Amino acid sequence: MWWDERVSARFRRNLQPTLTYWSVFFSFGLCIAFLGPTLLDLRCQTQSSLSQITWVFFSQQFCLLLGSCLGGVFKRTLAQSLFALFASSLAISLVFAIIPLCHNVVVLAVVMAVAGLAMGCIDTISNMQLVKIYQKDSAIFLQALHFFVGFGALLSPLIADPFLSDTNCILSNATANASSNLPHIRKSLVPHHPGNLSHYDLPMKGMVVTRVSYAFWIMALINLPVPIAVFFLLYKERMVPCFNSSSHPLLSADELAMETRPTVKDDLATSVQRPHAAGGHDDLFSCCQSKNFRGASYTYFAVHITGALVLFMTDGIVGEYSGFIYSYAVEEPLSVVHKVAGYLPSLFWGFITLGRLISIPVSYRMKPATMVFINVVGVLITFLLLLIFSYSVVFLFVGTASLGLFLSSTFPSMLAYTEDILQYKGCATTVLVTGAGIGEMVLQLLVGSIIHDQGSYSFLVCGMIFGGLAFTFYAFLLFFHRMYPKPPSDMDAASPDKPAVMDDTGQYQR
């Protein structure tokens, strides 16, 4: 195997929980990408205007951010975390099953808000639990975790495509005129953002003839094994109430660190890091309590802030690029035909998924800091080349694939790197997940308004600026890493020179 026996043994000991967290992230990916291609059919189903249906996007994204902030609330015990994951993954299946029954846009927005809350909880809890289990070995497992997001995001549009309407899905006197606009509108509705489609007029009244309901029911069935897997993990850990009513608290970061360090130096280790351990892996509100800041140096806050700002930019680029690349391609000077331009968002997500798959073995051989550096530099160079060759359709496809590869592993690598700096005792997971969610929501709105006012070329200029800011914030993170107090090297439990110590640790903490 391409990883050493120590990591392999640790993975075998935690096989079931690790696979469970990976499968739950598949639910996250399945739910995040279906809105784009199905939105037109959903508009017909709810008989709503474009301005009304766009609130469905906002409700999902806003509640996803809210769920990410609240996800850390369930961190106190493993039982709370698993019950939250069970409820969230089951909620996603129920959302898929209920969507075909939503014939009012307000009801649909509420249902998607529930899905957003579930996705946010899954995002925070799954990342947090994998970091707790593997700590300094978490990078490779986080890369695999985020691969499943991309896999789910690729699968849901493929499931939906055979059931999408080829002609207008509302039969009325205006059907003939509206049908000619349908292919262009559908390709414009890419994941994350519906774009500016106000100049397309579809009939608001008439008989709804859409088969998209079958796609949602299929996705509900495909997702159903995920909550079942979480339930089996709860059963194995004797946390199902009818089998065992007791709940065992998770070990704190200090206790977990003590298990992986020589006992002679336990007291010294905890005393050195105690000021930074107060926050733990809390929710965002707990992290912001003043008691968690006592004794913490300015570098402690700087690492959190700069790490979150890097992901604010890079995840924001993912959202705005996937949302507007089609609109950019069909406008002058490229004027790509609509059918060809429709492949660009799929190409982007496909290479994000491929990059996350490649990053699984690479992350074992390469440090997270190095991977993030390659990612942010690659994003910056790609946008620079896209600007230089802005008249080349071929390079637009090449650049889209390249951008997907470089962005693919940024989040898990940054999470592993920041948690490593903080010795797994800060609020990095919660802060970084929140920062990434805010960036994805804010930059989409910002870029959309800029493109509307300044034209399609500003799309690449914005990407170049965001890439430059991501690189700048990462440079600040490297600086603060050098300033951050380090524990003595002989106390590093995850050192590769001490496989015998780690081989007996890393158990699934309850």
N, C-alpha and C positions, 0 to 999 in steps of 0.2 A: 504493500500500500504506500501511496505517496506521502503519507504522514507517518510520524513515528508511533511506536507502540504505546507510549504514554497517552497521547491524544486519542488513539484508537480505543484503548481500554476505557478512557473516560467517556467516550461516545457510546460504547457498548453498555456501560452502567446506566447511562441516561438516554437510552435508545427510544423508549416509548414517549417520555415527555418531549424530547427533541422533535420526533416525527409529528407529535400532536401539534406543537407550536408551528411547525412548517405547514401542516395541513390547514391550520386556522388562518395563516397568512394567505393561503390559496383562496379562502373565502373573501379576504380583503381585496385581492386582485380581481376576482370574479365580479365583485360588486362595483369596482371603481370605473370600469371601462364600458359598461353596457349602455349607459345613457346616451352617448353620442350617436351611434347608429340607429337606436330605437326611438329617438326623441320625436321624430316626425310622426311615427305611428302612435306614439303616446299623445301627441298633440291632437291627432284625429280622434283618439279614444276619449280624450277629455274635452274635445271640441273647444279648444282654447286658442288664444292668439299667441304669437311668438313672444311678445313681451311678457305674457303671463307664464308661459311654459319655462322661460329662462329662470324663473324663481326656483324651479326644481333643482337646478344646478347649485344655486346659492344655498338653498336649505341643506343640501347634502354636504357641501364643502364647509359651511359654517358649523354644522353639528359634528362633522368629522374633527374639526379643530377643537370644539368643546369636549368631545369624547376623549381626545388625546390629552387634554388638560386634566380631565377627571379620572383617567385610567389608573393613575398612581394611587387613587384612593383604595384600590383593592389589593394593595401590595402587602398588607400586614401579615396575612397568612396565605399559605399556598391554597387552602380551600377557597378563600375569597377570590383569589386570582383565577382559579380554574372554574368556579361557578360563574364568574364574570365572562370568561371566554365561552363557556357553554351557552350562557344566555345570549351573548353577542352573535355567535355563529348560528344558533338556532333562529335568532331574530332575522338574520340575513336570508335564510331559507323561507321564513314566513313572509318577508318583504317580497321576495320573488313570486311567491304564490298569491299575494294580495294585489300586486300591481295591476294585473289584468282586470281586477274588480274596481279599480279606481277610475270613475267616470267624471270626476271633478278635479280640477287642477290643484285646488287647495288641499284636498284629501291626498293627492299624489305627492305634493310637497311635504306634507306631514309624514307620510310613509317613508319618503326618502330621507327626511330628517332623522327618523328612527334608525335607518340604515347607516347614516353618517355617524351617529352616536356609537353604534355597534362597531363600525370600522375604526373609529378613534380609540375605543377601548382595546380592540385587538392590536392596533399598532403599538400602543404604549406597553401593554402587558406582555406581549410576546417578545419584544425587544428586551424588556427589563428582565424577564425570567431567564432568557438565554444568557444574558450578561451575568446574572447571578450564578448560573450553573457553571459556566465555562471561564468566566473572568478573563485572564490573559490569553486564553485559547479561544475566545469568543469570536474573533474576526472571521474565521472560516465558516462558522455556523451562522453568523449574521449574514454573510454573503449568500449562503444557501437559503436562508429565510427570505431574503428579498428577491431571490430568483423566483420563488413561488408567487410573489406578487405579479411579476411580469408574466408568468405562465398563465395565471388566472385572467390577467388583463388581455392577453392574446386570445384566450379560449372563448370568453363571453361574446365578443363580436362575431366570431366564427359560428357560434351556436345560433345567434340571432339572425344572421344574414339570410338563410333560406326562407325565413318567415316574414321578411320585410316586404312591404307592398311595392310592386313594380309599377303600379299606376296609383292615382290618387286614392287614398283610403276613405274618403268621404264622397259619396255619390250625390251630386246635385247638378244644377244647370251649368255651374262653372267648372265642372270636372274636366272637360276637354282642355280648357285653357291652363288649368293648374297642373295637369298631368305632365305637360312638357317641361315644367320647372322642377319636377320631383327628383330626378337623378342628381341635378346640381345641388338642390337643397340637402338631400341626404348626405352627399359627400362632404358638405360643409359642416355637418353636425358631428365633428370629431370629438373624441373623449375630452372631458374637462371643460370645454367651452363651446357654446353653440355658434359663436361668431355673429356677424351683423347680417341678418337675413330679413330685415324689415321690408325690403323692396319686393319680396315674394309674397303674393297674395293667394292664400288657399281658402276654400269655402269653409265657413264656420258651422253651417247647418247641413244636415242631411243624414243619410244612412251610413253608419260606420262599417267598413268592410276591411278589417285588418286581422291577420292571423298571428300577430306578434305575441299573443297570449301563450301560444305553445312554446315559444322560446323561453319565456319566463318560467313556465312550469318545468321545463327540462332543466333549467339552471337550478331551480329549487331542489329537484331530485339529485342532481349532481353534487350539490352542496350538502345534502342531508347526511352523508357519512361523516362530515366534519364534527358536528355536535355529538354524534355518536362516539367518535374517537375521544373527545374530551370527557364524555361521560364514563367511558371505560377507564380513563386515567384516574378520574375521581373514584371509581369503584376499586381500582387497584390500590390506591392510597388510603382506602377505607374512610373516605370523606363523604360518602352518600349517607344522609341522615338515618335511613332505615337500617344501615349496617354499622355505623359508628358515629355517634353524635359529637365526639370530641374533635377539636380543631387544633392543630399544632402550629405555633407561630413559625414563620420563616426565621432562619438565622439572620441576624443583622450583618451588615457589611464587616463590622469589627470581628464578630464571632467567626464569620466565614474566613476572614483573613488569618485569624489566629490558628485555625485548623491547618492552614497551609504553610505555617512558619515554624521553625524550630522553637520548642517550648521555652528554651532558655531566654529567648529574646522577645517573648510575647509582650511583656509589660512595656518594654521600651518601644516596641512597634506601635502599640495602641496609644501610648502617650504622645508619640510624635505626631500621629495623624488624627488625634481626637478632635481638634478644632474643625477638621473638615468632614468628620463623620456624622455630624449632627443632622444634616439633611437627609442622608440615606437616599434610597430610591423612592422618594415621595412623589405625591402629586404636585402640580405646579403651585397650588395655594400653600401647601405645607412647606415647600421649598422657600417660599417668600416670607416665611415667618422670621421675625427678628432674632429669635433664639438660635436659629441655625447659622447666623452670621457672626456669632461671638467668637473672637479669636481667629477668624479667617483672614488671610492676607488678601491684598487687592488682586493678586494673580489668580486666586481661587475664583473670584467673580469674572476676571478677564477671560479665563479659559472657557467658562460657561458661555459668556456673551459672544466671543469671537467664533467659537464652534457653532453656535446657533446662527450667527450671521452668515457663515459659509453655507450652511444648509438652507438658510432663507433664500440665498441667491441661486444655488444649484437646483434645489427642488422647484423654485419659482421658474427657472429656465425650462425644466421638464414640463411644467404646466402650460407656460405661455407658448413654448415651441410646438407642443402637440396640438394646442388649440388654434394656432394661427398659421402653421406652415402651409396648409392648403390654401387659405385666403391669399397668402403671399405668392404662392406658385401660379395661381390663375390670373393674377394681375400683371400688368406691364412692369418691367420689360420682358419677363419670362413668358407669360401668356401660355402656360402649360394647359393642354386640354384637360377637361374636368375629370375624365375617367382616369387618366394617368396621374394627375395630382392627388387623386383620392388614395393612391398607394403610399404616399409619403408618411402620413401618420402611422400606418401599419408598419412601414419600414422602420420608423423611429422606435416604436415599441418592440418590434421584433429584435432589433439590435440591443436594446436595453436588456431584454430577456437573455439574449446570447451572451452579452457582456457579464451579466450576473452569474451565468453558468461557468464561464471561463474564469471568473474571479474566485470561484470556490477553491480550486487547487493553487491558484496564484497567491491567494491571501495567506496560505500556509508558508510559502517561501519568501514572501515580501512583507515588510512591515506596513501597518496601516498608514503611517505618516507618509511613506514613500508612495503608496497607492493614491492617497488623496492629492499629493503634489502632482503626480502624473495626470490625474483626472482634471484638476483645475487648469493646469497648463494646456492640456489637450483641448479643453473646451474653449479657452481663449484663442488658441491657434486656429481651431476649426472655424470660429466666427470670423476671425481675421481673413482667412482664405475664402469664406463665403462672401465676404464683402468685396474682396479683390476680384473674384470670379462670379460676380453677381449676375452676369448675363449668360452663364453656362447652366443649362438644364441638367447636364450630366453631373456636374460638380455639386449641384443642389442635392441630388440623390446620394452622391458619395459623402458629402458633408453631413447630411441627415443621418446616415449610417454611422459615421465617425462620431458624431455628437452623442448618439445613443450609446455607443460603446464607452465613451469617456464618462458619461453621466451615470452609467449603470451601477457602479460600485461606490459612488461617492458617499451615499448615506451610511451604509454599513461600515465602511472604512473609517469615516469620521466618527461614528459612534464608538467603535472599538478604540480608536486613537484617543479620544477625549476621556473615555472611561479609564483608560490605562494611565493617562496623566494624573487623574484625580484618585488613582488607587481604588476605584470602584466605591467611593465614599461620598460622592457629590450627588447633584441632581441632574447629571448630564443627560441621561436617557430622556427624562421628562422635558427638560429645557430644549434639547435638540429636536425631539419629535414635534414639540409645539412651534419652534422656530421654523421648521420645514413646512408645517401646515399653514402657518401665517404667510410664508413666502409664496407658496403655491396659489393661495387665494388672492393676495394683494397684487402680485406681479401680473396675473392674468387681467385683472381689472385695469391696472396701469397701462399695460401694453395695448389693450383693446382701445382705450381712449386715445392713446398716442397715435396708433395706426389710423383711427378715424379722423384725427385732425391733421396729421402730417403725411399720410400715405403709407403704402406697403413697404417702402424701402426702410422706414424707421424700425421695422420689425427686426432686421439684422443689426441695426445700430444699437437698439435696446439690448439685444443679446450680447453684443460686444461689451457694452457697459457693465451689464450684470456679471459677465465672465471676469472682467477686470476687477470688479469689486470683490468677487469671490476669491480671486488670487490675492488681493490686498489683505482681506480679512484672514486668509490662511497664513500669510506672512506674519501678521500680528500674533496669530495663535502659536506659531513656531517660536516667536520671541518670548511670549509669556510662558511657554513650556520650559524654556531655558531658565527662566526666573523662578519657576515653581519649585518649592522645596522638595527634594527627593529623599526617600528613605535610604539607609545604608544598603549597598549592593548585596551584602551577604545575607540580608533579610528578605530578599526578593523570592517569594515562594514559587513564582512561575518560571524561574530561571531554567533554561534547558540543561544547565549543569547539575540540576537536582531532580532528575526524573523519579527517583525513589520516593521523595517526599510527596510529590504531586500525585503519584500513582495511587496513594491511599486517600486522596481527597477528591473534591469535585462531585461528591455524591448529591443526589437530588434532595435539596434541603426542604424540609417541611416546616 
